[in-house]
Amino acid sequence: MDADTLRHNIDRLLERVRLSAEKSQREPDTVRVLAVSKTRPATDVRSAAALGLREFGENYLQEALDKIETLADLDLCWHFIGPIQSNKTRPIASHFHWVHSVDRLKIARRLSEQRPEELPDLQVCLQVNISGEASKSGVSLEDLPALARAVTQLPRLRLRGLMAIPAAATEPAQQRQPFAALRQALAELQRDDPGLDTLSMGMSGDLEAAIAEGATIIRVGTDIFGPRSAPPGG
């Protein structure tokens, strides 16, 4: 990707974050930008890192592992944000700093058991199916408290908060509704676990609504790297 275009995109995104945060009477540095680098080559990630981005989100495991190895000379923080199959938990537990897409106890237990002891605790978010879509992964709001209590007890994991991918909406009020529901769900969990501090929500098209409702991590791909190419095979 052209370096000037990438710099322009990042500068414009950070300005959007600043303005959105200030509108909501928040400090801009309370919103972390997670650059979604799925389908992008390692060279684009390296260029983005040179422009100050440090946290990158990946959906496709093998592609991510290749990039992590290629970019091992950089001090980057890698987040796994895609659906998790049981047979892929070991490399996720071994190579990532964060996992945003834990949606059932079986996966959490495998990540806990397979996290190497020499590494810091794996930071995890529970993915909530906030819009109740049959096509999307995520724990229901009804089942969330029990899952959170169980995950909190697992060694080598640190539960940080919640993640959601709401149904697409174009009107700001419609965008804010599921984000508000996720914020409320986190607030309820915080009564028992005050250390929960993360709301991973909001993407290129709805980040203003997410920030208004308390997002602490926004996951942005298109507005940094441009339209993505087709996902890798396999």
C-alpha positions in Angstrom: 0.0 0.0 0.0 1.2 3.5 -0.8 2.8 5.1 2.2 1.3 8.5 1.7 -2.2 7.1 1.4 -1.7 5.0 4.5 -0.4 8.0 6.4 -3.4 10.1 5.3 -5.8 7.3 6.3 -4.3 6.9 9.7 -4.2 10.7 10.3 -7.9 11.0 9.3 -8.9 8.1 11.5 -7.2 9.5 14.5 -8.9 12.8 13.9 -12.3 11.1 13.8 -11.5 9.3 17.1 -10.4 12.6 18.7 -13.5 14.5 17.6 -15.8 11.6 18.6 -14.2 11.3 22.0 -14.3 15.0 22.7 -17.9 15.2 21.7 -18.7 12.5 24.3 -16.5 14.3 26.9 -13.9 11.5 26.8 -10.1 11.7 26.5 -9.1 10.5 23.0 -6.4 8.2 24.6 -9.1 6.2 26.3 -10.0 4.8 22.8 -7.5 2.3 21.4 -7.3 1.8 17.6 -7.0 -1.9 16.7 -5.9 -2.0 13.1 -7.7 -5.0 11.4 -5.0 -6.3 9.1 -6.7 -9.5 7.9 -5.9 -10.2 4.2 -3.3 -7.4 4.2 0.3 -8.3 3.5 3.0 -8.1 6.2 4.5 -5.1 4.3 1.3 -3.1 5.0 1.5 -4.0 8.7 5.1 -3.0 8.8 4.3 0.4 7.2 1.4 1.0 9.6 3.7 0.2 12.5 6.2 2.7 11.2 3.4 5.3 11.4 2.8 4.6 15.0 0.2 1.8 15.1 1.1 -1.1 17.4 -2.0 -3.3 17.8 -3.2 -5.5 14.9 -6.3 -7.7 14.7 -6.4 -10.9 12.6 -9.2 -13.3 11.7 -7.5 -16.0 9.7 -5.1 -18.1 11.8 -2.5 -19.3 9.3 -2.3 -16.0 7.6 -1.8 -14.4 11.0 0.9 -16.8 12.1 2.8 -16.1 8.9 2.7 -12.4 9.6 3.6 -12.7 13.3 6.7 -14.7 12.3 7.6 -12.3 9.5 7.3 -9.3 11.8 8.8 -10.8 14.9 11.4 -8.0 14.9 8.7 -5.5 15.7 7.2 -4.9 19.1 3.6 -5.5 18.1 0.5 -6.6 20.0 -1.5 -9.2 18.2 -5.3 -9.7 18.7 -7.2 -12.7 17.4 -10.7 -11.4 16.5 -12.2 -14.2 14.4 -14.3 -17.3 15.1 -12.3 -19.9 17.0 -12.4 -23.6 16.1 -11.5 -26.1 18.9 -8.6 -27.5 16.8 -7.0 -24.1 16.5 -6.8 -23.0 20.1 -3.2 -24.1 20.7 -1.5 -21.8 18.2 -3.9 -19.0 19.2 -3.0 -19.5 22.9 0.7 -19.5 22.0 1.0 -16.6 19.6 -1.5 -13.9 20.5 -1.7 -11.3 23.3 -5.5 -10.8 23.1 -8.5 -12.9 22.0 -11.7 -11.0 21.5 -13.9 -13.9 20.3 -14.4 -16.3 23.2 -18.0 -17.3 23.1 -18.2 -20.6 25.0 -16.5 -22.2 27.9 -15.0 -25.1 25.9 -12.9 -22.6 24.0 -11.9 -20.7 27.1 -10.8 -23.9 28.8 -8.7 -24.9 25.9 -7.0 -21.5 25.7 -6.3 -21.6 29.4 -4.8 -25.1 29.3 -2.7 -24.4 26.2 -1.4 -20.9 27.1 2.4 -21.4 27.7 3.3 -20.9 31.3 6.2 -18.6 30.4 3.9 -16.1 28.7 1.8 -13.5 30.5 -1.9 -14.2 31.0 -3.9 -14.2 27.7 -6.2 -11.2 27.7 -9.6 -12.2 26.6 -13.0 -10.7 25.8 -16.3 -12.5 25.6 -18.1 -12.1 22.2 -21.7 -11.3 22.7 -24.3 -11.9 20.0 -25.8 -8.5 20.9 -28.3 -8.4 18.0 -29.5 -12.0 18.4 -28.5 -12.9 14.8 -28.5 -16.6 14.0 -25.7 -16.1 11.6 -23.3 -14.6 14.1 -21.2 -16.1 16.8 -21.4 -15.0 20.4 -22.9 -15.8 23.8 -26.4 -14.6 24.5 -27.0 -11.8 27.0 -28.9 -14.4 29.1 -25.9 -16.8 29.2 -23.2 -14.1 29.6 -23.0 -13.9 33.4 -22.5 -17.6 33.9 -19.8 -17.7 31.2 -18.0 -14.7 32.6 -18.0 -16.2 36.1 -16.5 -19.5 34.7 -13.9 -17.8 32.6 -12.8 -15.6 35.5 -11.8 -18.8 37.4 -9.5 -20.1 34.6 -5.7 -19.9 35.1 -3.5 -18.1 32.5 -6.5 -16.1 31.2 -7.5 -12.6 32.2 -11.0 -11.6 31.4 -11.0 -8.0 30.3 -14.5 -7.3 28.9 -16.9 -7.8 26.0 -16.8 -7.7 22.2 -19.7 -7.5 19.8 -20.4 -7.1 16.1 -23.9 -5.7 15.9 -26.3 -6.0 12.9 -25.4 -3.3 10.3 -27.3 0.0 10.7 -26.9 3.4 9.0 -28.7 5.7 11.4 -26.7 6.8 14.4 -29.5 6.1 16.9 -29.8 2.6 15.5 -26.1 2.1 15.7 -25.9 3.3 19.3 -28.7 0.9 20.6 -26.7 -2.4 20.6 -23.5 -0.6 21.8 -25.5 0.8 24.7 -26.8 -2.7 25.5 -23.2 -4.1 25.5 -22.1 -1.2 27.8 -24.9 -2.0 30.2 -24.0 -5.7 30.1 -20.4 -4.9 31.0 -21.7 -2.6 33.8 -23.7 -5.5 35.3 -20.7 -7.8 35.2 -18.5 -5.1 36.8 -20.6 -5.4 40.0 -18.9 -8.7 40.7 -15.7 -8.0 38.8 -14.7 -4.3 39.0 -11.5 -5.1 37.0 -13.4 -5.5 33.8 -12.4 -2.5 31.6 -12.8 -3.3 27.9 -15.5 -2.7 25.4 -14.3 -3.9 22.0 -16.9 -2.5 19.6 -17.2 -0.2 16.6 -15.7 -0.4 13.1 -15.1 1.9 10.2 -18.7 2.6 9.6 -20.0 3.1 13.2 -17.1 4.0 15.3 -18.6 7.4 16.4 -21.6 5.6 17.8 -19.4 3.1 19.6 -17.2 5.8 21.1 -20.3 7.6 22.3 -21.4 4.5 24.1 -18.0 3.8 25.8 -15.9 1.8 23.4 -12.4 1.3 24.6 -11.1 -0.6 21.5 -12.4 0.1 18.0 -11.6 -2.4 15.3 -10.8 -0.6 12.0 -9.6 -2.1 8.8 -11.1 -0.4 5.7 -10.5 3.1 6.9 -6.8 2.3 7.5 -5.9 -0.1 4.7 -8.7 0.5 2.2 -11.1 -2.2 0.9 -9.8 -5.6 1.7 -9.1 -8.3 -0.8 -10.7 -11.8 -0.8 -9.8 -13.9 2.3 -7.1 -16.6 1.9 -8.1 -20.1 1.0 -8.5 -22.7 3.6 
